[in-house]
């Protein structure tokens, strides 16, 4: 099984990562390029373009280091993004 490339001629793919709890904005520098949205259900969504899987694993490692519970991670191919 092959995974879709994170970047193509259409640009970078977009990742949406949902976390348990509201992650404090002071951690924004650790997740440069990703936006934080505090959802009404008490979760946080990190979203943004990542150039490759290494960058995604870097985000996961930082979340692990913070002890944050990962609820879901969703990748949207550059070809499927709405313009």
Secondary structure, 3 states (H helix, E strand, C coil): CCCCCCEECCEEEEEEEEEECCCCHHHHHHHCCCEEEECCCCEEEEEEEECCHHHHHHHHHHHHHHCCCEEEEEEECHHHCCC
